[in-house]
Amino acid sequence: MSAYADQRVLVVGGTSGVGLATAGEFDHVVVSAGETPMGRVDALPLADAYAAMDSKFWGAYRIARSVRVRPSGSLTLLAGYLSQRPGRASALQSAINADLEALVRGLALEYAPLRVNAVSPGLLRTPLWEGMDVTARERMCEAATQRLPVGRVGEAADVAQAVLFVTGNAYATGTTVYVDGGGTIA
Ligand SMILES: NC(=O)c1ccc[n+]([C@@H]2O[C@H](COP(=O)([O-])OP(=O)(O)OC[C@H]3O[C@@H](n4cnc5c(N)ncnc54)[C@H](OP(=O)(O)O)[C@@H]3O)[C@@H](O)[C@H]2O)c1
């Protein structure tokens, strides 16, 4: 793939056979996918709770067990600060994120010398909240702005910076970086 060094190439089905031979191993893999509907444990349908765990935790787990990453590279999973600071309707998200943070600690040992880390964002203004009622969303952001020491809601770029930090720092492994505007302590 050296002819494509300055280009971005996506190979779907790259874990074995022709796909793997075409793409080769990755240097760095970041898993930022996941859909986790919010809701109290006694209100969220069990099927939705399973689907959330399947999407965010098992999705990352499946990628971690099959993706080919060079040993000098890294694997980074996106979790979330709710792992440390549950809200009033987020026990499931707290559990999923805590599981992901625990997973990276174990994987950092199992997969060494590959480095494995988590980045745990606080509230971000991203399309993740687009399905929410606009008024409720703005109320949520305003409340966070008042509560957070940084006085604002996060942006995707705030977290991307942390992802690039853990992928690039050769001494960072088995750790979680919280980029939450102080949400964990506020
Ligand atoms: N935004 C926040 O306030 C916040 C706070 C804490 C933690 N986080 C975590 O940070 C990560 C990134 O969040 P974000 O705000 O960037 O979310 P986002 O804007 O909703 O983006 C999520 C991305 O993941 C993809 N995706 C979702 N489910 C997938 C699946 N099963 N397979 C493949 N791709 C899938 C989506 O693609 P499609 O659109 O095509 O489905 C989309 O590209 C997530 O793990 C999220 O839980 C976010």
The ligand as an ORCA input file, in Angstrom:
! r2SCAN-3c Opt
* xyz 0 1
  N     -21.317     12.795     22.625
  C     -21.236     12.673     23.947
  O     -21.767     13.486     24.723
  C     -20.453     11.506     24.524
  C     -20.234     11.485     25.904
  C     -19.537     10.419     26.455
  C     -19.086      9.398     25.643
  N     -19.324      9.446     24.315
  C     -18.842      8.326     23.503
  O     -17.933      8.783     22.519
  C     -18.042      7.956     21.351
  C     -18.289      8.830     20.138
  O     -19.500      9.552     20.359
  P     -19.986     10.673     19.341
  O     -20.530     11.768     20.155
  O     -18.950     10.959     18.330
  O     -21.209      9.898     18.679
  P     -21.919     10.137     17.265
  O     -21.737     11.537     16.820
  O     -23.300      9.598     17.443
  O     -21.094      9.190     16.280
  C     -21.121      7.799     16.464
  C     -20.494      7.143     15.236
  O     -20.492      5.724     15.475
  C     -21.121      5.087     14.371
  N     -21.777      3.881     14.863
  C     -22.734      3.763     15.797
  N     -23.060      2.480     16.005
  C     -22.284      1.765     15.167
  C     -22.147      0.378     14.899
  N     -22.887     -0.533     15.533
  N     -21.244     -0.004     13.971
  C     -20.492      0.900     13.302
  N     -20.588      2.222     13.533
  C     -21.468      2.647     14.437
  C     -22.101      6.114     13.832
  O     -22.388      5.816     12.494
  P     -23.923      5.964     11.964
  O     -24.286      7.385     12.209
  O     -23.827      5.560     10.548
  O     -24.709      5.016     12.818
  C     -21.262      7.382     13.955
  O     -20.346      7.473     12.887
  C     -19.178      6.959     21.637
  O     -18.624      5.780     22.133
  C     -19.971      7.657     22.728
  O     -20.698      6.753     23.535
  C     -19.973     10.488     23.725
*
